[in-house]
C-alpha cells in the first residue's frame, strides 16, 4: 500500500477523479511539452459524461495555462478505466508533436494503461485488513502505530496539515450562504442546520451537528472549494464531520485526532489497494461507503475500541453501503452526493457505537466486504457508475419541462 500522503490529498473540488486528477495530468503534460503552441485534450467515458458538471474542462485548462487548450468530449469508454484522457501537444501548424493517454483512477491518482503498480512506491508490506489486525494484535499496539512505524514520525506533520485543512473546510462551509453553482439552484444548508441545531435538546442535536459539519465540507467542495480527499472529494465531508464532532463532544487533544486520521487512512488504503475508491469504477459505494468505513474506524478508536472493534466498525460502515450507485444529477457533485455525506457520517458513528457494544468478533470480515464491493461495483451497469445516465439523474432529466 502507498503512503497515507497519497490518500489524503489537498486540492480543488468538486471531484478528485474529475478535477484534481485531470489538473495534475495537465500540469505534467505541459511540463513535458513546454514548446507546444496548444494542447488538445480528449476526455473519455465518465470524464466526458459528467465532466462539465464536475468542472473537468476548467481543471484541465488551468493545468495547461498559459497554453491554449482545446477540449474534445467523447462518450467512448477506454478499456483500462472509465476516466480516460488523451493529451496531444500541437505545434504552430496544428501538427501533433507529442501525446499521452492517462487515466484518473480515483482520489486524484493517475495511472497509465500499462502501469501495473501505483504512482508512488508501496511502503506498507501489509495489504489487507487481516494483516494489519494481525500486526496490531501480535505486538499489542494500536492500528495507528503501524502508520508511524512504516512512514516515520514526520507523517504526523502531514496529518496535522490534513486536520487543519479539514477544519478550515468546515468553517468555510458554515460561513457560506446562497445557492451552489451549476444550474440546480441548490441552496446551501450547513449554516441553517447549525443554527437550528443549537435550539434542539441535547439528545436530538447529534444528527444536526454531524449533518451541519458534513454539509459544510460537502457544499464547500461542490462550490469548487479546496478540500482534503478522504478518500475522494465527493465523500470529503464524512471523516471531518465525525472527527470534529467527537473532538468537541469528548474534549480530545489534537494528537488523538491525528492518530484517528492515521487509522482511517489505513482503512481507506486497504480498499484503494484491493478494490477501488472511484465512483466511475465501482459506484458511490467506493466513495461514500469507503469514507463511512474510514470514519467508523476512526470513531471506534476515539471511543476506546480494540483493534477487533475498530475492524468491525469499518466493516459495517462499508457493508451497509454495498450497491450504492453513483448517479449525480446533471453530473454535479450535489444531488445526491451532499446529503449522502450527512447520512454516512451519522451511520459511521452508529457503526462505531454498535461495534463498541460487542467484543468485535463477527461473521463477515472487512476484507470480504471489500471483495464483495469490488464485484458489486463491476456488476453495476455503467448507467450507475458516474455517467449521469441512470437512476436519479435520469429521473430528474425526464421530469424537466421541455422548452
N, C-alpha and C positions, 0 to 999 in steps of 0.2 A: 504494500500500500504506500501511497505517496505521503508527503508531509501534510500536516494539517493546514499549512500555509496555502496549499493548493485548493483545499476545500473552502476555507474562509477567505474569500477574495473581496476586495473593496472596489466598487465601480458604479457606473451609471445604470440605473434601471431603464426600462421595466423588466428586462429579461437577461439572465446570464448567458443563455444559449443563443438568443436572438439579438442581443445588444452588445454585451461585454465580449463574447467570443468573436463575433464578426469585426468589432472595432479593433481588437487585438490582432486579428488576421490582417486587417487593412494596414495597420501600423507596420507589421512585419514585412508585408509585401512592398510597401512604399520604401522602407529602408533598403530592400534588396534591389530596387529599381529606381534610384534617385534621378536618373536621367530621362525617365519616361515623361512624355508630354501629357498623357492622360491614362486612365485605367478604366477598363470595362469589367464590371463585376456581375456575374450571373448568379442569382440566388435560386436554389432548387428546393423542391418539396415543401416542408413546413416553413422554412425561411421565407419562401415566396408566398405561401398561402396566408400566413399570419404576420408577415414581415412589416407590412405598412402599419398595422396596429401596434406592433412591438417596436417600432422606430428603427428597424434594421437598416433601412436605406440611409437614415440620418447618421447612425453609428458608423457605417462604412465610410460615408462621405467625410465625417470628422476624422476618422483614422487615416484617410488618404490625403488630407489637406497638406500642402496647397495644391496638390494635383487635381486636375479636373476629373470628375467621376461620372461614369455612365452606369446606371443600374438596369439590368435585364431581369425580368421576373419569369421564372419557369416553374410550372407545376410538376415537372418530371421529378421522380424520386431516384437519386443515385443509389447504387447498391449498398454502399458501406454504412450510411447513416442518413436519416431524413433531413438533417440540417447540413446540406452541401453548399459549397461556394466555389466558383471558378473565377479566378482573377486573371486578367490579361493586361499586360503593360503595352501601351501603344506609343509609337514614335510620332513625330510631327505629321507624317503622311497617313497615319492611321494603321500602319502595319504592326502586327503583333511581334514584340521583341522579347517577350517572356510571359510565362503563365504558371499558375499554381492552383491545384484543386485541393481544398482542405475542408474539414468538417468540424462543426461546433458541437461537441458531444455532450454538453451539459455542464453547468457550473462555471462556464467561462473557459473551459479547457478546449484546446484544439488538437486535432489528430489527422494525419494523412491516411489515405486508404490502405497503404502498405505498411503502416506503422502499427505493429502489434502491441507495443508497450505504451506506457503513459508518456506524457510530455516531459515530465521530470523524473529523475530516478526514484525507484522504490526504496523507502527507508525501513519499513516495517517487515520483519520476517513473518509476522502473523498476518494471515489474510482472511480469517473467519472470526466470528464472534466466539466460537468454541475455543479457538486457540488463544484469544485474548482472555477469556474466562479461565482457561487452564493456567495461563501465565500469572494472573492475579491470585488465584486460589493457591497455587503451589508455593507462592512467595509470601502470602499473607499481605498483599499490597492492594490498594485501590486501583480502579481502571486508569485514572489519570496518571498514575505513576509510570505506566507504560509509555505514555507520550513524552514525559520528561526524560525517561531513560533512553528512549530512542532518538529524540530530537535535541536534547540538551536544554540547559536552563534558559537559553535565550528564546526558547519557544514562548515563554511567559511574556516577553516583550511584545511579540506579535499578538498573542491572545489579549493582552492589555489594550492594544490598539483596536482589536476587534470589538471588545466590550465597550470602549469609549464610543466607537462609531455606531454601534447598535443603540446605545443610549441617546446619541445625538439624533438618530433617525426617529426614535420615539418622540423626543422633544420637538423636532421639526414637524412631524406629522400631527402632533397635538396642537400645534400653533397655526396650522393651515386651515383655511376655510374656503368655501366656494365649491365649484364643480371641477372634476377631473377632465383633462383634455382627451379628445378622441371621438367625440360625436354622440356619446350616450348621455351627456349632461348629467353624469352620476355625481351626486352631492357627496362631499366628504363628510364622514360621520364621527371620526375619532374624538374631536373636541366636544361635540354634543354628548356623546356617550359618557365621557369622563365627567362632564358637568352634572348630568342626570344621575350617574352612579354615586356621586357624593351625597345624594339625597336618599339613597337606599339604606335599608337596615344592613348591618354588617354581614348577616347570613346570606343576603342576596347580592352583595356587592362584588363577589369574586368574579362572576360571569361578566359583569360590567367592566371591571378593571382589566381583566385579561383581554376582553374584546377591544377596549379602548387602546391598549398598547399594541395589540396585533393590527388593528385598523390603522393606527398611526404610521407604522412602518410600511404596511402594505400599500396604503394610499400614497405615502411619500414615494415609494418605488413606482407606483402606477403613473405618477406625475413626472417620471424621469429623474427623480432624485437619486443621490448616491447612497448605496446601501451595502451591507455585507451579505454575501451569498451564504445561506445556511439551510440546505446546501445550495439553493438557487435563489435568484431574485424573486421569482413568483411565489416562493414559500418563505420569504425572508422575515416575515413578521412573527413566526411561531416561536422560535427559540428565544429571541429577545423578550417577547411578551411574558413567557413563562419564567424566565430568569429574573426579569425586572420585578415581576410581581412577588416572587419568592424572596428576593433580596429585601424588598420593603416589608413584606409580611413577617419575615424571620429575623430581620436586622443583621444580615450577613455581611462579613467583611469582603473586600474585593477578591482576596485570594481564593475564597470559596467559589466565587463566580468564574474565575479563570479555570479552576480545576473542573468545574461543571462543563465549561466550554470544551475542555480537552476530552472529557468523556463523551460528550455529544459528538465531537469531531470524529472520534474513533468509530462510533456507530455509523455516522454518515460515510466514513471511508470504507467500511465493510461493504455497504451497499454499492458505493461507487465502483469498488474493485470487482465485485462479483456479479453485479447486475447493471443498473443504470439509474442516474438521477435526472434524466432528460424526459420531459413531458412529451416531446416528439417521438421518443423511442418507446416508452412504456406507459404513457398516460400520466395523469396527475398523481397517481399512487407513488411514482418515483420522485415527485417533488414534495407535495404536501404530506404524503404518507411517510416519507423518509424524515422530513422535518419534525413531524409528530413523534416519531421514534427517537430522534435525537433529543428533543425537548423532554420526553418522558424519562429517558435515561438520566439526563442531567437533573431533572426534578427528583427522581428517586435517590440520587446521590446526595443532593442537598437535604433531603428528608432523613438521611442517615441509613439508606438502604445498603444491603450487602451486594457483592458482585452478582449473585444469582437474582436478587430482586431487581437490580438495575437492568440485567439482561431481559427479565420478564417484562418490565415496563416498556422497554424498547420493542419487544416482540409484539405486545398488544397495540402499541402505537402504530406499527406498520400493518399488522394483521387486519385491523379493522378499517383500513383504507384500501384493501385489496380490490382491484377492479375499478378504482376511481378514474373516470375519464378526464381527458383534457379537451374541453370544448369551449374555448373563450369566445364570447360574443364579439363580433366584428374584429376578431384577432387581437383584442385589447387585453391587457393583464388587469382586468377589472371585475367582470362578472363571468363566472362565479368565483374567480380567484381570490378577491379580497376577503369575502366572508368566509371562505374556506380556511384562511389563516386564523380567523377567530375561533371557529369550531374545532380546529385541530389543536389550538393552544389549550382550549378547555378540555378536550379529550386527553391531551398529553398529561395534564396534571391529574386527571381522573385515573389514568392508567398507572401513574406513579403511586397514587394512594392505594389503588387496588392491589398493586404488587406488594406494597408495604404491609397489607393485611395477611399476606401469605408468607411462606418460607422461601418463595422464589422458584420452587420446583413446579414444572408444568409439562404438558404433553408435547406440544409443538415448539421447536426451538426457533430462535431468531434466524439462524442460518436457513432453516427450512422455509420460513416465511419469505426470506429474500429470494430463494429459488422459485417459490410459487409466484412472487411478484413479477419476476422476470418473465416467466412463462405466460402469466396472465397478460402482461403488457404486450407481448409479441402476438398473442392471440386476438387482441383487440383490433378491430378494423381500423384502418388509417383515419377514418372519419372521426375517431375518438382519440386521436393522438396529435393534438395541437395543429389541426388543419382548419379549424373553424368551419367544417363542412357537415358536422352531425351534432346530435344532442341539443343542448341549449342554444348553440349558435344557429343551428338550422331552424329550430322552433321560432327564435326571435326574428330571423330573416323572413320566414314565411308569414309572420304576423304583422310585419311592417306594411303600412299602406303604400300602394304603388302610386307613382306620380301621375 
